[in-house]
Amino acid sequence: MAIVSLGRPGVPVTYDVDRPFNVVSQGLGFWGNGPLGQLPDNVLRGEEGHGTFQFIGTFASFSWTAPIAEQRHGFNFGIRTTERLEPPSPVPLPATLALIGAGLLGLARSRRRPG
């Protein structure tokens, strides 16, 4: 999960998360470069923090609470799975080959015609 602008300088904001996680990265952001840190009991804390954290384990859902309200911050999720979310669409191989063949035949004929 990526976090942008969690908290403000001198005004920390926390996310109390219901799953264990690790802070993977943190760094400079457009609005500042305060710390983003991990506290005991699965709490993420930021003072204008920017970075990413990764949940540990496999689970079907997760949630968090933000005990201290904040006007704005952003987050983004990335999901890694080994299961296909949709069945694959069939590839009409004979029709595809027929179209390619017709195109090649057309190119061959156009080259033979005197210009």
N, C-alpha and C positions, 0 to 999 in steps of 0.2 A: 504494500500500500504506500503510495506517495503522499506526502503532506507538504502543503505550501502555506507559509505564514501562520503557523500555530502559535498563538499568543502574541504579546507585544513586549517590547523591551521593558523590563521591570515589572511586567504583569504576566506571570506564567499562566498557561492553560494546560489542563491535563485531560487525557482520554483514559478512562478506566476500562480496559479491554477484558473480555471474558475468556480469552485464549492466550497462551504464551507466545511471545514474539521476540525477535532480535532486531535492533536497529542496524540496518545494513549500511546506510550512508547518510551524511548530512553535509551541508555546505551553504555557499552564498546563495542569496535569493534576491529578487528584484526589490523587495521592501526591507531588506536588512539581512543580517547573518547571525542571529542569536542562536543559542544552543537548542538542540533537540536531544532529549535524553530519555533513558529508560530507568524507571524507578521500580522498587520491589512491588510485588503483587500485580504485575502486568499493567503498569501505569506508564503512559507516554506523556512527557512533559516538554513544553516548548515555550520559549520567550522569543518570538519571531523566528521560530525554527522551521527549517526546510530540510527534507530528507526522505528516506524510504525505510520501511521496516517490513519484515517478513514474518508471517505467522508460522509457528512450528507445529508440524503434525498434519493429520488429515481430518477433515470435519466437513459437515454439510452446511453449517451456518456459523456466524460469529456476530457479536454485537459489542457496543461500547456506550458509555455514558460520558458526558462532559459536564462535570459538576460546576465548573465556572463558565458562564456564558461568554461568548465572544461575538463581536459584530460580524467578522468574516474570516474565513480561512478556507482552503480548498484541499480536497483529497481525491485520489484516483486509485482504482483497483486494477490489479492484474491477476488473472486466475490461471494456474497451471494445472492441467488435468491430463490423465492418460486415457480418458474415455472420449469417444467421438460424441459431440453434442448433437449432430444431425446425421441421418444416414447419408452415405455418399450418393450423389446423383449418377445415374448410369451414363457412360460415354458411348454414344452411338458410333462405334468404330467403323462399320461398313459405310455408313452415310458420310462420315468424315473422309474416309479414303476415296469415295466416289467424287466428292467435291474437289479434293486435292488433285485427283487424276484429271477431272474435267478442266481445272485451271491450267495444269501442265500441258494438256492437249491443246488448249486455246493458245497458250504461249508459243508452242511449237508451230502451230499453223500460222500465227501472225509473223513469225520469223521467216517462213518459207515464201510468203507472198512478196512479189517484187514491189518495191515502193516507188 
